[in-house]
């Protein structure tokens, strides 16, 4: 059985823990590897390596750091097929979707290549008589990232390229469900010329995460995952005086107005609700049908959901692959059971899907509910599977109220031809990322990604300009060079004259 190790100080590291987890191929249900699960001693080794590397790396000119990022970008492109296949084999998403997620991570690497420009400060001459003032941004130290199973390449690359380019060192704790992609990225970084210890990986569960939270040398942590764990990490990092950004769950709405291009809205919802088997924090899991559009919307959606091509990720005909684990499959099926018991109308039921030759895979077909209400659990809670709920709203104001009343505030979309509706919606929605006739409004790398409300704990979003601010601390210098004449001491608050 293949054993996936940790990566510390530029090489694979077995660690001191004998505990291991299992890695499966979701398409077949077969175990493909074991992964070592770190204990606190292993965490300490990773952090020590990162701390030892920090002084030298933080003093490396930003231009040289950028050149490592340029080489890393080139190696990702060269190895994109291998990386994509690794994602498919451990997560299950279809090849093109996996490739797209890799590209969205690569875009952050491309952005990080411009770090010399982004680290430039501001300068003011003569803020007072013969007094100048300027600001600079300096790296923090050892940073850590804890990432989810659903994007084993993209989400880690939303974190470590920015952190490293800014002059920090990094310890990554990827999901133990699909750890191989991170290991490959670590080896490519080393090949790109990154010094040993600047980037490290520890695999593990809660013990590894708590080890990072409680380690005094870890000064900042980034997280993407469920809201309860995001809140836990946010609170405990704050207790340990760390900088933290913790992205939590979502229940993204798509408001469908009566005047919209219905085909465009339906196609957008299909990709946003069922792409990656709904295992996306930006998945559209609620369609809000406004006015008289509801019956047409449900009818058109049902036809497409019923013909959704579900199969293994490497099959070019597959539009949707399996869920990541057997346990998660049962969880999603249970939510469909709950929806029926709550009184929602199940229009398309994908629970009994069976694929010949893949009977042990973790498959479920697309599910579609109608007449879902705001009181139901399937509306309130994040299912994280291919389950789309249609809610009926009388008018625009009622639809907007639904969006704003939900505890999550990650992403939202509206489909309309009316400019006033689009502008009012984007202005009034209490959501971090808004799409107008765009089903999944994920910002590009040179903007920043993050939600509002219980979808984000912390003040700063990920990558882009916010990423630079998160992974650096601001220092402002004020200076005056004496002319040779000594001045008398002043005992009042200094003002510039």
C-alpha positions in Angstrom: 0.0 0.0 0.0 1.3 3.4 -1.0 2.1 5.6 2.1 1.8 9.4 1.7 4.3 11.1 4.0 4.7 14.6 5.3 7.0 17.1 3.6 9.4 19.0 5.9 12.6 20.8 5.2 12.5 20.0 1.5 12.0 16.3 1.8 9.5 13.6 2.7 9.2 13.0 6.4 7.7 10.0 8.2 7.3 11.6 11.6 6.9 10.0 14.9 3.2 9.1 14.8 2.1 5.6 13.9 -1.4 6.7 13.1 -2.5 6.6 9.5 -5.6 7.5 7.5 -7.1 5.8 4.4 -7.2 7.4 1.0 -9.8 6.2 -1.5 -10.7 6.5 -5.2 -14.3 7.8 -5.0 -15.1 6.5 -8.5 -14.4 2.8 -7.5 -14.5 2.9 -3.7 -11.1 1.2 -3.6 -8.5 2.2 -1.1 -5.4 3.6 -3.0 -3.1 4.8 -0.2 -2.5 5.4 3.4 -1.6 8.8 4.8 0.4 9.5 7.9 -1.4 11.6 10.5 0.8 14.0 12.4 1.0 14.3 16.1 2.1 17.4 18.0 5.8 16.4 17.8 5.5 16.3 14.0 3.9 19.7 13.9 6.8 21.1 16.0 9.2 19.7 13.4 7.4 21.4 10.6 7.2 24.7 12.4 10.9 24.6 13.4 11.9 24.0 9.8 9.8 27.0 8.7 11.1 29.2 11.5 14.7 28.3 10.7 14.1 29.2 7.0 12.3 32.5 7.8 15.3 34.8 8.4 17.0 34.0 5.2 13.8 33.9 3.1 12.4 37.2 4.5 15.7 38.9 3.6 15.6 37.6 0.0 14.8 40.4 -2.4 11.2 40.4 -3.6 12.4 40.1 -7.2 14.2 36.9 -6.4 11.1 35.5 -4.7 9.1 36.5 -7.8 11.5 34.5 -10.0 10.8 31.4 -7.9 7.1 32.0 -8.5 7.6 32.4 -12.2 9.5 29.1 -12.3 6.7 27.5 -10.2 4.1 28.7 -12.7 6.0 27.2 -15.5 6.3 23.8 -13.7 2.6 23.8 -12.9 1.8 24.3 -16.6 4.2 21.6 -17.6 2.7 19.1 -15.1 -0.9 20.2 -15.3 -2.2 16.9 -16.7 -0.5 14.9 -13.9 -1.8 17.3 -11.3 -5.3 17.2 -12.7 -5.4 13.4 -12.7 -4.2 13.3 -9.1 -7.2 15.6 -8.2 -9.6 13.3 -10.1 -8.2 10.1 -8.5 -8.7 11.3 -4.9 -11.5 13.8 -5.1 -13.6 12.4 -7.9 -14.5 15.5 -9.8 -14.5 15.3 -13.6 -11.3 16.0 -15.5 -12.2 19.3 -17.0 -13.5 20.6 -13.7 -10.4 19.5 -11.9 -8.3 21.2 -14.6 -10.3 24.4 -14.2 -9.7 24.4 -10.5 -6.0 24.0 -11.0 -6.0 27.0 -13.4 -7.8 29.1 -10.8 -5.0 28.3 -8.4 -2.4 29.0 -11.0 -3.9 32.5 -11.5 -2.9 33.3 -7.9 0.7 32.1 -8.6 0.7 34.5 -11.6 -0.5 37.3 -9.4 2.2 36.5 -6.8 4.8 37.0 -9.6 4.1 40.7 -9.4 5.0 40.9 -5.7 7.8 43.5 -6.1 5.2 46.0 -7.3 2.7 45.1 -4.6 5.1 45.5 -1.7 6.0 49.0 -2.6 5.1 51.4 0.2 4.1 55.1 0.3 6.4 58.1 0.8 5.6 61.7 1.8 8.4 64.3 1.8 8.0 67.1 4.4 5.1 66.0 6.5 6.6 68.6 8.7 9.5 71.0 8.3 12.4 68.7 7.2 10.5 65.6 8.4 9.7 62.8 6.0 7.4 59.8 6.5 7.0 56.5 4.6 5.5 53.1 5.0 6.7 49.6 4.2 5.2 46.2 4.4 7.2 43.4 6.1 6.5 39.6 6.3 4.9 38.1 9.4 6.9 35.0 10.1 5.6 31.4 10.1 2.2 31.2 8.5 -0.1 28.1 8.4 -3.0 27.0 6.1 -5.7 24.4 6.7 -7.5 23.4 3.6 -10.6 21.4 2.6 -11.0 18.3 0.4 -13.0 19.9 -2.3 -10.2 21.9 -3.9 -6.9 20.1 -3.2 -4.9 22.4 -5.6 -6.9 25.7 -5.8 -7.5 26.5 -2.2 -3.9 25.8 -1.0 -2.7 28.0 -3.9 -5.0 30.8 -2.7 -2.8 30.8 0.4 0.9 29.8 0.2 2.0 31.6 -3.0 0.9 34.9 -1.6 2.4 34.1 1.8 5.7 32.9 0.4 6.0 35.8 -2.1 5.5 38.3 0.7 8.5 36.7 2.5 6.9 34.4 5.0 7.4 30.7 5.4 4.5 28.3 5.4 3.1 25.1 6.9 0.2 23.5 5.0 -2.2 21.0 6.6 -4.2 19.7 3.6 -7.3 17.5 3.8 -6.3 13.9 4.7 -8.9 12.7 2.2 -6.9 13.9 -0.8 -3.4 14.8 0.2 -1.4 13.8 -2.9 -1.8 16.9 -4.9 -0.2 19.1 -2.2 2.8 16.8 -2.1 3.2 17.1 -5.8 3.0 20.9 -5.5 5.7 20.9 -2.8 8.1 19.0 -5.0 7.4 21.4 -7.9 8.2 24.3 -5.5 11.5 22.7 -4.6 12.3 22.2 -8.2 11.5 25.9 -8.9 14.3 26.8 -6.5 12.4 27.5 -3.3 14.8 27.0 -0.3 14.2 24.0 2.0 11.9 24.8 4.9 10.1 27.7 3.3 7.2 25.4 2.4 6.2 22.4 4.6 3.3 19.9 4.7 1.9 18.0 7.6 -1.0 15.6 7.1 -3.4 14.9 9.8 -6.6 15.7 11.6 -7.7 17.7 14.7 -4.4 17.1 16.6 -2.4 18.6 13.8 -4.7 21.6 13.5 -4.6 22.2 17.3 -0.9 21.9 17.2 -0.7 24.7 14.7 -3.2 26.9 16.6 -1.3 26.5 19.9 2.2 26.9 18.5 3.6 30.2 19.6 5.8 30.5 16.5 2.8 30.3 14.1 1.8 33.9 13.7 -1.0 33.7 11.1 -3.5 31.0 10.0 -5.7 30.7 6.9 -8.6 28.3 6.8 -11.3 27.1 4.4 -14.0 24.7 5.6 -17.3 24.4 7.5 -18.6 27.2 9.6 -18.3 25.4 13.0 -14.6 24.7 12.4 -14.0 28.1 11.0 -15.4 29.7 14.1 -13.4 27.3 16.3 -10.2 28.2 14.5 -11.0 31.9 14.6 -11.7 32.0 18.3 -8.7 29.9 19.3 -6.3 31.7 17.0 -7.5 34.9 18.6 -6.8 33.5 22.0 -3.3 32.7 20.9 -2.9 36.2 19.5 -2.6 35.1 15.8 -3.8 36.8 12.7 -6.5 34.7 11.2 -8.8 34.4 8.2 -11.3 31.6 8.5 -13.7 31.0 5.6 -16.8 29.0 6.5 -19.9 27.5 5.0 -22.3 28.8 2.4 -25.9 28.5 1.1 -25.6 30.5 -2.1 -28.9 31.7 -3.7 -29.6 32.3 -7.3 -32.5 34.8 -7.8 -34.3 34.1 -11.1 -36.4 37.1 -12.2 -39.4 36.8 -14.6 -37.7 38.9 -17.2 -34.5 36.8 -17.4 -33.1 34.8 -20.3 -34.5 31.5 -18.9 -32.2 29.2 -20.9 -29.2 31.2 -19.6 -30.4 30.9 -16.0 -31.2 27.2 -16.3 -27.8 26.4 -17.8 -26.1 28.6 -15.2 -27.9 26.8 -12.4 -27.0 23.4 -13.8 -23.3 24.0 -13.8 -23.4 25.9 -10.5 -25.5 23.4 -8.6 -24.3 20.1 -10.0 -20.7 20.9 -11.1 -18.2 19.2 -8.8 -21.2 17.2 -7.4 -22.2 20.3 -5.5 -19.0 20.1 -3.4 -18.1 23.7 -3.7 -18.5 26.6 -1.2 -19.6 28.6 -4.2 -22.2 26.1 -5.4 -25.7 27.5 -6.1 -27.9 25.4 -3.8 -31.0 27.6 -3.7 -32.8 28.9 -6.7 -35.3 31.7 -5.8 -38.0 31.8 -8.5 -39.6 35.2 -8.5 -43.2 35.8 -9.6 -44.6 33.6 -12.3 -41.3 32.1 -13.5 -41.3 29.2 -11.0 -43.2 26.5 -12.9 -41.2 27.1 -16.1 -37.9 27.1 -14.2 -38.6 23.9 -12.4 -39.8 22.2 -15.6 -36.8 23.2 -17.6 -34.4 22.3 -14.7 -36.0 18.8 -14.2 -35.5 17.9 -17.8 -31.8 18.7 -17.6 -31.2 17.1 -14.2 -32.8 13.9 -15.3 -30.4 13.6 -18.2 -27.3 14.7 -16.2 -24.4 12.4 -17.2 -22.9 11.0 -13.9 -19.8 8.8 -14.1 -16.1 8.5 -13.2 -14.1 11.7 -13.5 -11.8 10.4 -16.2 -14.7 9.5 -18.5 -15.0 12.4 -21.0 -18.7 12.0 -21.2 -19.2 12.5 -17.5 -20.7 15.9 -16.4 -20.6 15.0 -12.7 -18.5 12.6 -10.8 -18.9 10.8 -7.4 -18.9 12.4 -3.9 -15.6 12.3 -2.1 -16.3 9.6 0.5 -18.9 6.9 1.4 -19.7 8.8 4.6 -20.4 12.0 2.7 -22.6 10.2 0.3 -24.7 8.9 3.2 -24.9 12.4 4.6 -26.2 13.9 1.4 -28.7 11.1 0.9 -29.9 11.7 4.5 -30.5 15.4 3.7 -32.7 14.3 0.8 -34.7 12.1 3.2 -35.0 15.1 5.5 -36.3 17.3 2.7 -39.1 14.8 1.9 -40.1 14.5 5.5 -40.2 18.3 5.8 -42.7 18.5 3.0 -40.6 19.8 0.1 -41.6 18.3 -3.3 -38.8 16.0 -4.7 -39.0 16.6 -8.4 -35.9 14.6 -9.3 -34.5 11.9 -7.0 -30.9 10.8 -7.7 -30.5 8.5 -4.6 -30.9 5.2 -6.4 -28.3 5.8 -9.1 -26.2 2.7 -9.9 -23.4 2.6 -12.5 -22.4 -0.8 -14.0 -18.9 -1.6 -13.2 -18.7 1.1 -10.5 -21.2 -0.3 -8.0 -18.9 0.5 -5.1 -18.3 4.1 -6.1 -19.8 7.0 -4.2 -22.3 8.1 -6.7 -25.6 10.0 -6.4 -27.6 11.5 -9.2 -28.7 15.1 -9.3 -31.6 15.9 -6.9 -34.1 18.7 -7.3 -36.6 20.0 -4.8 -39.5 22.4 -5.3 -41.6 24.4 -2.8 -38.8 24.6 -0.3 -39.4 27.1 2.5 -37.1 29.1 4.7 -38.0 27.0 7.8 -36.7 23.7 6.3 -33.3 22.3 7.3 -32.5 21.7 3.6 -32.8 25.4 3.1 -30.9 26.5 6.3 -28.0 24.0 6.2 -25.2 23.5 3.8 -25.7 20.1 2.1 -22.5 20.2 0.1 -23.9 17.8 -2.6 -25.8 17.9 -5.9 -29.1 19.0 -4.3 -30.8 22.1 -5.6 -33.8 23.6 -3.7 -36.3 25.9 -5.5 -37.9 28.5 -3.3 -40.8 30.6 -4.5 -40.9 34.4 -3.9 -43.7 36.8 -4.8 -41.5 39.7 -5.9 -38.0 41.1 -5.9 -38.1 42.5 -2.4 -39.1 39.1 -0.9 -36.3 37.4 -2.8 -33.8 39.9 -1.6 -35.0 39.5 2.0 -34.5 35.8 1.8 -30.9 36.3 0.7 -30.2 38.8 3.4 -31.9 36.9 6.2 -29.8 33.7 5.7 -26.9 33.2 8.2 -24.4 32.6 5.4 -23.2 35.3 3.1 -20.7 33.8 0.7 -22.0 34.2 -2.8 -25.2 35.1 -4.6 -26.4 35.7 -8.2 -29.3 37.3 -10.0 -30.5 36.5 -13.5 -32.3 39.5 -15.0 -32.5 41.7 -18.1 -33.4 44.8 -16.0 -30.5 47.0 -15.1 -32.3 48.6 -12.2 -32.9 45.2 -10.6 -29.3 44.1 -11.1 -27.9 47.3 -9.7 -30.3 47.4 -6.7 -29.6 43.8 -5.9 -25.8 44.1 -6.1 -26.0 47.2 -3.8 -28.5 45.8 -1.2 -27.4 42.1 -1.0 -25.5 41.5 2.3 -23.2 39.0 0.6 -19.5 39.1 -0.1 -19.5 38.1 -3.8 -22.4 39.0 -6.1 -23.0 37.8 -9.7 -25.3 39.5 -12.2 -26.1 36.9 -14.9 -23.0 35.1 -13.6 -23.8 31.8 -11.8 -20.6 31.5 -9.8 -19.1 34.9 -9.0 -15.6 33.8 -8.0 -13.3 36.9 -8.2 -10.1 36.7 -10.3 -6.8 36.4 -8.5 -6.1 40.2 -8.8 -9.3 40.8 -6.8 -10.1 39.1 -3.5 -12.3 36.2 -2.4 -14.4 36.0 0.7 -17.9 36.1 2.1 -19.9 38.0 4.8 -21.7 37.0 7.9 -21.0 33.4 9.1 -19.2 32.6 5.8 -16.0 34.4 7.0 -14.5 35.0 10.4 -11.8 37.6 10.2 -11.3 41.0 8.6 -9.5 40.2 5.3 -10.4 38.1 2.3 -8.2 35.8 0.4 -5.6 36.4 -2.4 -5.4 39.6 -4.4 -4.8 42.9 -2.6 -6.3 41.5 0.6 -3.9 38.6 0.5 -0.9 41.0 0.5 -2.4 42.9 3.4 -3.1 39.7 5.4 0.4 38.2 4.9 2.3 41.4 5.8 2.4 43.9 8.6 2.6 47.7 8.0 5.4 49.8 9.4 5.5 53.6 9.2 8.7 55.5 9.6 9.0 59.2 10.4 12.5 60.7 10.2 14.3 64.1 10.6 18.0 64.5 10.2 19.4 67.1 12.6 21.1 70.2 11.1 23.6 70.3 14.0 21.6 72.6 16.3 20.3 70.9 19.4 16.7 71.6 20.2 15.2 71.8 23.7 13.1 68.9 25.0 9.4 69.0 24.3 6.9 67.7 26.8 3.7 68.0 24.6 2.2 65.8 22.0 4.4 66.4 18.9 2.7 68.1 15.9 4.2 68.7 12.6 5.1 72.4 11.9 
